[in-house]
């Protein structure tokens, strides 16, 4: 994008267009999102802590204000999401010099047609291995090169889950030599300028 956008409506639309482009463009800066949720404390009496991880943006449904992410159903983030579904995702595009912070509410599907149809498309790709390991994410290993037991049949989607993130707020930041700009958009797309 070479033109510097000035209209809030056009900026909001461009955010969704770029998110959609990120699902199709491997090198797009917004393909990988930092997703922050609340993790329970390690010790009783301590407050919850932020837990951040990188996730791959798989689909965008702009009309529904929804992002789709795949995960292993045994991942600790699922328990976090079920206990506190409000999260923040953040991404940066060096090409645009745009940062997005997305406040969203998550739901998780582990079964049903939506999960089955996505697994049918994914299962023949190398990334399907991420959901076929007999070891759950975070399982202890004796050495970094330790071999996991053989993966189950590729037809199995036992550990494949789909996360739907319904975006409730977009915080857009543009870094620019002529002056930084920032705008916030609500869940209906109404935006206003704020101090960067």
N, C-alpha and C positions, 0 to 999 in steps of 0.2 A: 504494500500500500504506500504510494508516494505522496498522495494528498493528505495534508493534515486536517482531520475532521474538526468541525467547530460546532455542529449541532448535536445536542444530547441524544436525540432520536437516532441519528446516524451512528453515533458512537455505540449506543446500546445494540443496534442491529449489527454493527461490525464485530462487536464482542462475540455474539452468537455465531456469526459467519466464520470467524477465525477459530472458534471452538470446534465447529463442524469440520473445517479444513484440517484441524489437528488430528482428527480421527483417520484421515486419508493420507496424511503427509508425514512420513516417518521422522523427518528432521524438524518438524514444527516444534517451536519452543513450548507450546501448550499441550503437547501429546503426553508429557509426564507432569503430573500434578503432585504437589506436596499436600497430603491429606492429614489434618490434625483432628484427633478425637481425644476424649478424656479417658485416661486409664485409671483404674483403682489404685490407691496408694500401696506401696510395698509393706507398710506397717500400719497397724490399727492406730487411729487417731490422727493420722496425717491426711492432708487434703489430696484430692485427685490431682494427677499431673497430666500435662499435655503429652500426647504420644503422636509423633509425626512419622509418616512413611511416604515413599514415592509410589504412586499408582499410575497405571496406563489408562488414558482416556480411550474407551472403546467405541462409544456411540454418543451422539448428541441428538436430543429430541427438543429442538428449540421451541416449538409450539407448546410443549408441556413443561418447558423450563427444566429439562431433565438431562443429567449426565449419567452414562452407564459405565460401570467399572466391573471387571471380573476379579474374583478372589477365591482362595482356598477356604472352604467352609469351616476348616479347623483353625483358621487364623485367629489370634487373640483379638484382632480388631472387631470381629463380629460380636463378641460378648460386649465390647465397649459400645458398639453401635446400638445394640439392643437395649443397653442400660441408659445410654444418652445419645439419641439419634441426631442431635444438632452437632454439626462439624463445620470446619473451615477448610477450604482447599485454596491453594495458592499456586499460581504459575507465572512464568516470566517469558516473554518473547524478545530475544535480542534483536531480531529483524525489525520488529515494530517499536521496540523500546517501551512496551506495555507490560504492566503487571496487572493481574486480576486476583482479587481475593473474593472468593465465593462462599457465602454463608449458605449452608444447605441442610436439609433434613433427609436422612438416609433410611431406606428400607432395604431388606435383603430377601432375595428369593433363592431357595435351594431346590425347588421342585416346580414342576408345571411346564406348560408349553413354551413359555418364554425362555426358560433355562434349557430345555431340550433342544430347541431350535438353534440357540446360540452355540451349544455344545456340538451339534451336528456340523456347524460351519468351522468350529475351532479344532475339532479332534484330529484332523489330518495335518495340522501345522505343528512345527516343533514346540511352540509355546504351550501346547496342550500338556506337555510334560510337567508344567508348573502345577497342574491340578491332579496329577496321577501318582505323585510320590506317596509311598506308604508311610513316610515320616511326616508329621505335621510341621508347619512353619515354626521355627524356633526350637526344634528338637535338638538335644545335645548330641554332638558327634565327638568321637575320640580324636580324630584328626580332620583337617579341612578336606583331605582327599578321600575320606571314608566313603565307600560305595553304599548307596541305599539299596535295600532289597529290590528285586525286579518290580517294575511298575505293573499294575494290573492291565488288563486288556483295554485298548484305546476306546472301545465301545462304552466303557464304564465312565460315568460322570459323577461318581460317588462324592468327590470332594469339590466339585465345581459349583460356584455360587455366583449370583449376579447382584451387584449393588446398584440401586437407583438413587441418585442424588437429586432431589428437587431443590433448585436454586431459589432461595428466598431473598437474597441480596447480592448485588455485584458492586464491588469497590474497584473502580478502574483508575489506574495511575499511568500517565504518560510522562516519560523523562525526555526532555527536549532542550536543545541548546538555546532556543528562543524563549524558554520558560516551561517549567513543569506544570502539568494540569492533572486534576483529580476530580472524579465525579462518582456519585453513589446512586444506584438504581434499586428500586424496591421490587417486590415480586410481581408487580404489574408493568414494570418497565419505566415507571416514572422516575426521572432522574433530577439531580440538582448538583451544582458545582460545590466543591469543598476545598479548603486549603490543602495543597499537597503536603 
